[in-house]
Amino acid sequence: MEYDRDLFDEPTITAMTAGFRRLAQLVVMQPDRPVGRLDLLGEERQRILADHNSTRRQWPGAGWIHECFEERAREAPGAEALRCEGQPLSYAELNRRANRLAHRLRRLGAGPDVLVGVSMERSADLVVSLLAVLKAGAAYVPLDSGYPRARLEYMLADAGVPILLTQRRLLAGLPPAETTTICVDELAGSLAGEPDDNPAWRWTGRTWPTSSTPPVRPARPRAS
């Protein structure tokens, strides 16, 4: 086997030689078998397909992403969770802000099988909003404010979101929709009266906690 040492190292050529030798042996042993059906990997099959792909890991703690965040907030409440425009926000404060918004969303009907639209610029308010939607038990629909107005209008109608979270400076660019629109950047005062504890419930896919009433999702509008 002749090769350019600037392009290949010895282990690579050794592996190529072993592969070619195995191919030659299989062709001689099974001359009527199509090359595509020959077992060229042999003992390497287990290593390549199984051993190298054995990436299963035991995930510690809670299974829901917002519960993992809540656990971190309990363990290190004063640790910096994020920094936006030079302003840090601790895990405890971020969790409290998300909890207050989550309780407000729950009172507005957010919960399982409910989609909440989120059209916001990158900011601390965006992180608070995404966490709050998950804590409320709902799912969020990201709506890029840079999209054409017609596309945003279609997405809102197609998803049938009953609640839309946005920022005041983006409000004018959003199409009119039959939703409860909330400017998160203006909520600081009104959310002060909301509970700041973690929403105490878990959706099992079958029943709600006895202390809660499932929200009724409004009829989904049809896009024309």
N, C-alpha and C positions, 0 to 999 in steps of 0.2 A: 504494500500500500504506500504510494507516494503522495505526499501532501505538503502544502505550504505551512510551515510552522508559525508564520505570522497570522495565519487565518484560523488554524485549528490547534488544539492542544492534544496531547497523547491520549488522555482518557476518552475524549470524544471520538477519536479515530478507532480506539480499541472497541468502543461500544458499536460503532458503525460496522467494524469488521465482524464482530460477533453476530450482529443482525444479518449481515450478508451471508455468513456461514449457515445460520439457521434457515434462511430462505432457500439456499441451495440444497440443504438436506431435505427440507419439506418437499421441494419440487421433485427430487429424486424418489422420495417415498410415496408421493401422491401425484403422479404425473398428470392424472386426469382431472385434478381439482383446480378450479379457477384460482388465480393468485389472490384475488380479493377475499377468498374464503379460507386462506391459509392462516393458521394461528402463529403470526409472526412474533407476538409478544412473549409467549411461553410463560416462564416463571416471572417475567417482568410485569405481567398483567396485574397480579395482586398488588405489587408495589406501586405501580403507576395509577391504577384505577381505585384501589382501596386504601392502601397505607398513606399515600400522599394526600388523599382526599378525606382523611379521617380528621375532620375539624370540629366534631361535636364537642361542646363544652357545657358544663353545668352552670346555668345562669343563676347567680346568687340573688337573693332578695325577692322583691315583688315582681310580678310578671308584667304589670302595666307600666308604661313609661312614666306616667305622671306619679305613680306610686313609688317608683325608683327615685324620682326627684324628691318626693316628700320624705323618703327615708334619708336621703342625703341632707335635706334641710334639718332633720332632727339630729343627725350626727354632727354636722358642722354648720350651725345656723349663721355664724359670723363670717364664714368663708365667702370669698368673692365668687358670685355665680356668673356674672357677666359685667362688661364694661362698655358703655355706649357714649361716644363723644366725650370721653374722659371721665364720665361719671360711673363709679362702680355701684353695683347692686348686689347685696348679700343674698345667700340662699333663703334666709328667713324672710327678708323683705319681699323678694320675688315671689316666694310661696304665698305670703299674705296677700299681695296684690292680685295674684292669680285666683286665690280662694274667694276674695270679695267679688271679683268679676264672675267667677263660676256660679256663686250663689245667685247673682243677678240674672245670669243666663238661665239657670234652672227655673227661676220665677217667671221668666219670659217663655218657658216651654221647651228649652233645650234639654236633650236627653237622647237615649238610644233611638236610632232610626230617624234622627233629626240632623239635618245638615246646616252648618253655620258658615256663611260666607265670610272670608277674611281678605280684605283688600287694603293693605298697609305697606308703608315703606319700612325698610329695615330699621328697627329701633327696639328699645326696651319694651315699648307697648306691644310690639309684634310678638315678642316672646311671651309676655304676660297673656296675651290673647290666645295664643295657641295652647298654652298650658291650661288656661281657663276652660276652653272648649272641651279638652280631654277630661278635665276634672268634672265637668258637667255631664259627662257621659255621651256627648255628641261627637260628630266628626266634622272637620273643617274642610271647606272648599277654597283653595287658594285662588285668588283673582288678582292677576297682575294689573296694576293701574296703568301700565304702559300698553296694554292691549287696546285695539280699536274699540270704540264705544259699542259698535254693533256686535262684536264678539262677546264683550262683557254682558250685554243685554241677553244674548242667546244663552250664555252659561248660567246666568241667574235664573232665567226661565226654565231651562232644561233641568237644573238641579232642584228647583223649587225651594230655595232656601227661605225660611221664615225670618231669619235674623242675619243681619249683615254688620260686621265689625269693620270700621274704617277709621280714618283720621280726617279732621275738618278740612285740611288743605286738599284732600283728594275727593271730597264730596262732590264738588262741581263737575268732576270728570266722570262720575259714575252715572249710568243710565237710570231713569226712574224705574222702580220695581216695587211690587207689593210685599215689602219686607219691613221689619222693624230695624231701622238703621241706627247704629250706635257709634258715635265718635269717641273712641276710647281715650284719646288725649284730652278730653274735656270731662272725664268722669271722676277725677280725683275727689272732688267734694261730695258728689252724690253717693259714691261707693263707701264713704266713711262709715255709714251706718250698717253696712252689710257685715255678716259674720266673717272673721278672718281665719276660722278653723277649716281643716280639710273637710270637704263634703263627705259625710259618713254614709256611704252606700256602695254597693257593688252590683253591677248588672251581670246576671248569670245567663242571659239569653232567654230566660223563661219567666222570671218573676221580678218584681220590684220589691225593695224593702217595705215592710209594713208601714213605716212612718212616712213614706213618700207616695205621691200620686203620679202615675205616668203621664207625661204631657201628651196632648193630642196634636198630632202633626197636621197642619193645614193641608187642604187639597192641593195637589201639585198642578201648577198652571202648565198649559200646553204651549210650546213654542210654535209660532207661526212660521 
